[in-house]
């Protein structure tokens, strides 16, 4: 995907060239979508229908590509590309209940001459909306009035819509986003569910809504990112996702990164949050770019790409005991090793101290750890080093011990700092939603589709961390954000929201 520059070029020739490249990128997505639709149609004709695995993968490929195209179109404010076989907008069925709202100019007198206004007609906009448990149609009626004296026409303006010239209400957009990114339900399955409700909403229509909704909500995801990076300590992790490789018909391994902030274990006042980023590969330059503004402690696994960050001196590493423990659990399950069993038992003692320390102020946590965890930690380190001299250096157990000794050296700061944790489980919990969703949507269509997913996960996972209903918050936020000043967008963040 063509990267968007931080500042648009000022030179007219460069600007025209840049615009041409953007249009070419969007058109390339449209060509890919057309190709995938053709493949899906052929597969349906010659195989076993939409229930077969290959057909599902084609559905998902279309879905992710269409989201990417919609997100790029909305973010860059490009005109929608008209496709000859794009599903036409069908009228909303009559059986869906209607609620009518009439918007009037607010005066009975003409602003020009003071004459009385008389009604000559009206414009009606129907908006399909979703409230928990049912669909409704909002009929927005705007009477057209004319002055009896000077023939001046008056009509109330149509309120801002989440999707320009679109038909979905904010509650329906929130419902689709929550079902896809919180409930892990692909769009083509949602389309089938809507059909059972008597609503003809094509998968490509839902993909367009998702792409444009995430583009609209991107400033909020950026605000969450700034909140996370302002912390003294964060948690970092990444997980693979498959991305379609243009022109090859295959997928390549891309990455979703999470950076989390959670001060609840040490009674911090800042609200918890999770910030997700997408990249086409796992190069160390990506976390370097993501964390350019961060200075502090970072809990992470042993990924080599983080080493440049630690060498810079701005970011200090805190290793993860959960990763250490996991290796010994695997060995104990496979070999019933008494050394592995004893290691697990000693690590459990460290976690027992952490259970007592949870929720205490940082100074009290340090006192507790120094008194009860530090002796166990030091003994474990010495004991593991001794065991290493008694077993074969080529065994899996020896490899696990060497890994543990390396990571424990980098984990030691937690004993003397009450804002640090024993493991990186906060970030790993943030990856569960992606792991579950990955089983359902299989891959993303492009970097634009991956970016849309990262925005959606940032918002939904942060809302859940703050104990807020994602459906209610998203519906209210999508309704308000089109008219919100970008400088005040932080007011819409989940921890400032009340129902």
N, C-alpha and C positions, 0 to 999 in steps of 0.2 A: 504494500500500500504506500502511496505517496505521503510522506510526512508533512504535516501542516507546520509552517514556520511560525515562530513566536511573533514576528512582525511581518506584515505583508509588504512586498516590495513596492517602492514608491515610483520607480521608473515605469512609465507606461508600457514599454516593450516587455520588460520583465514581468509585469503584472499580467499582460495578455498571455505570455508564455506559460506562467504559472496557472492561470485559469484554464488554458487549453489542456494542460496536463491533468488537472482535477477533473475536467469533463471527460477526458479519455479514461480515467480511472473508474468513474461512475458508469460510463458506457461499457467498460470491460466487465463490471459486475453484472450489468444487464445481460450481456452476451452469455456469461456463465450461467445465469439463472435460466435463460432460454434453453441452453444446452441441457441442463439438468432436467428441466420440464420435459424436454423431448425424450430423454433417456427414461424418465419415469413413465411416460405414456407408452413407450415401446415395451417396457417391462410389464406393465399391466396387461398389455395385449397378448404377451407370449408366455407369461409365467402364471403364478398362482394368485395374483391380486395383491391388494395392499397389505395383506397380513404377512407376506413373506419377509424374511430378514433383509434381503436386498432392497425391496421396495421401501422398507422403513428407513434404511440408510439414505436412499435418494430423497425421501421426504425431509430428513434431517439436514441433508446437504442444501436443499432448497431453502429451508427455514433459516439456516445460519447465513447463507449468502444474501437473502432478502433483508434480513436484519442489518447486515453490514451496509448494503446499498442505501437503505432508508436512513441509517445513522449518518452516513456521509452526506447525503442530500440535505438532511436537516441541519447538520453542524455547519456546513459550508453555504447554507441558504441557496442551494441550487434549485432550479425548477425540477419538478418530478418528471422522470422519463416515462413517457407514455408507451406502453407495450400493447401491441395489437391484440394479444390473447389475455391481457390482464383482466381478472374478473370484474364485471361491471357492478356498480353499486346498485343493490336491489332495495326496494322499499322495505321498511321495517314492518313485520307482520302486524295485522290489526289486533291479534289476540294479546299483544303485549300491553299492559296497562299504561295509560297516559296521565301525566300530571302537567297542568298548564300554568305557565308563568307569563303574565302580560307586562311588557316593558313599555311605559309611556314616557313622553318627553318631560313630564313633571309640571306642566303648565297648561292652562286653557287659553292663554292669550298669545298672539303672534309677537315674536320678538322684534319684528320690523315696524309694524304699525299699530300693535295693540288690539287688533281684531280678534274675534272669537275663532278658535280652531274647530274644524269639523272633520269627522272621520270619512275617508274616501276608500279605505282598503286596509290591508295588513299583510305583513310578511311573516311566515311561520317557518321556524327552523326546528327540525326534530333531531334530538340527541339521544342516542341509545345509552342508557346508564345502567350500572349494576349497583344494587345495595345488597348487603349480605343476605343471601338466600333467594333473591329474585331479581328479575330484570324489570325496568320501567322505561318509559319514553318521556323525556322532558320536552314538552311543546313550548318553545319560546316564541310568543306572539308579540309582534311589534307593529302596532297600528300605524298606518300612514295617515297623517293629518294635513289638512290644508287650511290656510286662513280664508275666512269668508270675505275679507276685504281686499287683500293684496295677492291672493293665490300662492303665498309662500308655503312650501312643503316642509313638514316637520316629522321626524321619526327618531326614536331612541336608537342609539348605536347597539350593535350586537356585542355582547360581552366577549372578552378575549377567550380564545379556545386553546386547549392544550396542543391540538394539532390544527394548524391553519387549514380551513376548508374541510376539516375532518368531521366525522359524525360521532365518534365515541366520547362519552363523558369521562371525567376524571376517575370516578369509581370503577368504571369498566376497564380503563387502562391500568389502574392499580391491580385489579383482579387478575388480568392477564400476566402482569409482571410477577405478582406473588405466586401464581400457579406455576410459572416457568422456573423462577429462580429460587423460590422457597419450597415449593411442593414438587419441583423437578418434573413437571409435566410438559412435554414438548408441545409446540403450537399446533401441530397437525392433530394431536389427540384432543387438545382443547377445542379445535374446530369441530371434531366429531361430537364432542359433548354438547357444544352449542347447537349443533344440528338436531340433537335429540330434544332440545328445548324449543325447537321450531325457529331457530335463527340461522340464517345462511351467512356465516362469517368464514370466508376462505382463509386458509393458512397464510397465504401471501399478504392478505389484509392485516392479519394479526402481526406478522413479521414487520410490516410497515409501521404499525403502531408501536411495537417494542423499540425499533430503531429510533424513531422520532421522539419517543418518551425519554429514552436514556440520553439522547442529545440535549433535550430540554432540562434534564436533571443533572447534567454534568457539573454545573457550578457548585451544587451541593456536595457531590463526591469530592471535588477539589477542596472544598472547605473542610470536609472530614479529614482529608489528607493533611492539611495544614495543622489541624488539631492533633493528629497522631504524631507528627514530626516535632511538635512543640514539647513533647514529653521528655522527662529525664531518662526514661528507660522504655524500650519498645521490644516487641517480639516479632521475629521475621521467619518466614517459611515460604516455600514454593512447591508447586505440584505440576506435573505434566498434563497437557491437554493436546489433543490432536487437532491440527489445522490443515485445511485443504491447501495443497501446493498448486498454485495456478499453472495450468498448461500441462500438468503431469497426470491428472486423474488419481493421484495418490495423496496421502497426508504426510505432514511432517510434524515433529514433536515441538510444540510451542510451550509456553509457560504462563501460569497465573501465580503472581506473587501476592503475599499478604503481609501487611505491617500493622500490628495491633498495639493498642494502648489499653491497659486495664490496671488501675490503681486501687481497685477494691480490696485486694489482699492486704494492703498496708494502710487502709482507711484514708486513701487519697480522695480529694474533693473532685477531681476531674472526671467527667463521664467516660465510660469505656467506648471504644470505637475500633473498627477494622477497615483498613484502606487496602483496596486490591488494585493491582496493576497487571497489564498483559504485555507479553513480549513474544516475538516469533521464535526465540531460541533461549538458551540458558547462559549466555555470555555474561561475565562479571560486570560488564559495562552497564547493564540494566539496573542492578541494585545501586551501583555508583550514581547513576542519574536519578533514581528514585529518592535516594537518601542524601542528595547534595546539600540540603538545608538542615540536616539532622546532626546534632552533636550530643552524645550521651552514651548510655549503655545499650547493648543490643543482645537479647537472647536469641540464639540461632544454633542450627546444627553445624556440622563440620564442613560445609560447602566451601571449596577452595576459592570460589569467586568472591567471597567476602574478605579474603586476606588483604587485598589492597585497601579496603576500608579501614581495617584494623591498623595497618601500617601508617595510614595518614595521621593517626593520633586523635582524630575527631570522634571516632567511634570505638568504644571499648567492648570487648567480647565477654559474653557470659554463656558458657556451654550448657548442655542439656543432659541432666541425669536420666531422663526418660529414654533417650537414645542409648545410653550406656546399659541401662537395665534390660532393654529390649533384646540386646545381643545375648545376654546371659539367659534370658527366658527361652530364647530359641534353642540354645545349646542344651539347656536342661530338659526341654521337651524331646529333643532328638536323642540325647545320650544319657539322661538321668545323672548328669555330672554332679558329684557332691560339692565340688568347688563352685560351680555355677549356682547351686542351691544356697550355699552359704553366702555368696555375694548378694543374691536376691534378698536374703534375710537381713543382711546388714543395711542394704539400701532402704528396706522397709522401715528401719529405725529412723533414718533421716526423714522419710515422709511422715512418720508419726510426729516428729517435732514440728514439721511444717503445718500439720493439721492444727496443732495448738497455736501456732503463730499467726494463722490466718485471721485477718481483721484487726490485728494489733498495730499500734503506731510503730514507725520504723525503729526508733531507739529500743523499744521493748522487744521487737523481733531480733535485733542484734544481740541483746542480752541473753535471750532464750537460746539462740543458735550457738553462741560462744560457750554457754554452759553445758548444753546437751548435744548439739549436733557436731560441733568441731571435734570432740574426742572420737566420735564414731567415724567421721570423715577421715581424720588422720590415720586411725587404725586400719580402716579399709584400704587406704592408699598403700600403707606399709605391707599389709597382708597380701594384697594383690601382687606387689612387686616380689614378695617372697615366693608366692605360688608360681610365678613365671620362671623361676630358676629350677623348678621341680618337674616341669612338664616339657613335652616336645615343642620346640619353637615353631614348628610348622603346623601345629594343630589348630583347629578353629577356636578352641578355648584360649590358646596363646594369643591369637589375633584379637580376640575380644578383650583380653586383659591389657594388651598394648594400647588398644583404642581407649579403654577406660582410663588408663593412667594419663594418656594425652589429654583427654577431655576433662578429667578431674582437676588437672593443673589450671585449666581455663575456667573451671567452675568455682574455684576457691573464693573469688570476690564476693559471692553471695553470702558467705559467713559473716562478713564485716559490713555489709550494706543492707539496711532493712527494706529498701525499695526494690531489691532484686529477688528473683524466684529460683527455686531448685531446678526447674525444667522450663522447656519452651512449649508446654502444652496449650497455653493461651493461643499461640499461632496455629498449632496443629488442630485445635478445635475449630478454628476459622476455616480450615480446609475441608471439613466434613461435608459441608453443603456442596462444594465443588465435586468431591468424590462421588456423592450420590447423584448429582446432576449429570456427571460425565457418563454414568452408566446408561442414562436415558437419551442424552442428545449426542453422544459419541464424539463429536468434534465441532469446532467453530469454522465458519466459512472463510474468514480472512482476518487480518489484523483489526479491521474496523469492527467486525463481529465480536472479536475477543475484547476489544475496548468497551463495547456496549455491555458485554457480560460483566466486565470488571466494575463498571459503574453500578449496574444493578446489584451485584453482590455487595459492594461497598455500602449502599443504602440499606438493603434489606438486613444484612448481618449486623450493621450498627444499630438499626432499629430494634432488632431482637435482643442485642446485648443490653439495651436500655429498658427492656421490659415493656416496649410499646407495640401495639398491634400494627403490623406492617400494612395491612389493607387500609385501616383507618388513616394512618399517617400519610401513606402515599396518595390516597384519594384527596385528602385535604391539601397536601402540598402541591400536587399536580394542578389542582384548581387555582391555587394562589400564585404559583411561581411565574406564569406568563406576565403578570403585571408588577412583579416585585423588582425593586431596584437591586442591581447586582451588588452594590456596596452594602446592602442589608440582608444578603441572602443567608448569613449565619443565623438570623432569627428563625429560620425555618428548620434548623437542625433538630433531630429527634428529642434531645434532652431539653429543648425549649418548648416543646409542643404539649399542648393539653387538648383533650378531646373537645 
